[in-house]
Amino acid sequence: MKHIVELIDQATIGNCVHLTDEQLFKLSNDEVNFIVNKFASKLMIKLPIAEINFFEWLKTNDLDVWNDMWDDSIFENELYIVSITFLPHILDDSGRGFPICDLRNNDNYYFHINNMVDEESKIIIDSAKELFKRMQKITVAQLLAIEISIAPIDVWHFAYKHKIKLDDAKKAVQELVEDEALVHITQAEYLLPFLPF
């Protein structure tokens, strides 16, 4: 993996790696794992353009959450820099991106399959999948349940990915909670067992 070490060295300014999207998305899974294992405690990385576009959307649609994450006094005016530990997540092509799961001044809306209540959620997920297979309309709540069953996702990436109004996505969360199919953990410290890192 000498070529990967050289690539990282050439793209590093200070303690931040600035790879182009082309360089990022050419990396194999083995190369990504090597980078994370070798540089996780040493380097940060600039988010790819697609994820920067998402966070610009977030800035417009939920400024309080954007401020909670990107208060530029923390990053000394260098936005969209994250730990290289998140490299597998930011390269994930499922639309989940850099997880919003550690908010301190706002409620978290990050969901893992373990947030789903076994029997109630199974019924919702199974019926939604069946409707989806038949190409019939499903509700936003059903779509959210399917997404959570596939992999962890936050409500902001969910709304952005599916071009759903953020209020409608949050209403879907509330609907699943009221149906006793979803447990909504809002405080970051209680989310730790569910986090992807």
Rosetta blueprint (number, residue, H / E / L):
1 M L
2 K H
3 H H
4 I H
5 V H
6 E H
7 L H
8 I H
9 D H
10 Q H
11 A H
12 T E
13 I E
14 G L
15 N L
16 C E
17 V E
18 H L
19 L L
20 T L
21 D H
22 E H
23 Q H
24 L H
25 F H
26 K H
27 L L
28 S L
29 N H
30 D H
31 E H
32 V H
33 N H
34 F H
35 I H
36 V H
37 N H
38 K H
39 F H
40 A L
41 S L
42 K L
43 L L
44 M E
45 I E
46 K E
47 L L
48 P L
49 I H
50 A H
51 E H
52 I H
53 N H
54 F H
55 F H
56 E H
57 W H
58 L H
59 K H
60 T H
61 N H
62 D L
63 L H
64 D H
65 V H
66 W H
67 N H
68 D H
69 M H
70 W H
71 D L
72 D L
73 S L
74 I L
75 F L
76 E L
77 N L
78 E L
79 L L
80 Y L
81 I E
82 V E
83 S E
84 I H
85 T H
86 F H
87 L H
88 P H
89 H H
90 I H
91 L L
92 D L
93 D L
94 S L
95 G L
96 R L
97 G L
98 F L
99 P L
100 I L
101 C L
102 D L
103 L L
104 R L
105 N L
106 N L
107 D L
108 N L
109 Y L
110 Y E
111 F E
112 H L
113 I H
114 N H
115 N H
116 M E
117 V L
118 D H
119 E H
120 E H
121 S H
122 K H
123 I H
124 I H
125 I H
126 D H
127 S H
128 A H
129 K H
130 E H
131 L H
132 F H
133 K H
134 R L
135 M L
136 Q L
137 K L
138 I L
139 T L
140 V H
141 A H
142 Q H
143 L H
144 L H
145 A H
146 I H
147 E H
148 I H
149 S H
150 I H
151 A L
152 P L
153 I E
154 D E
155 V H
156 W H
157 H H
158 F H
159 A H
160 Y H
161 K H
162 H H
163 K L
164 I L
165 K L
166 L H
167 D H
168 D H
169 A H
170 K H
171 K H
172 A H
173 V H
174 Q H
175 E H
176 L H
177 V H
178 E H
179 D L
180 E L
181 A L
182 L E
183 V L
184 H L
185 I L
186 T L
187 Q L
188 A H
189 E H
190 Y H
191 L H
192 L H
193 P H
194 F H
195 L L
196 P L
197 F L
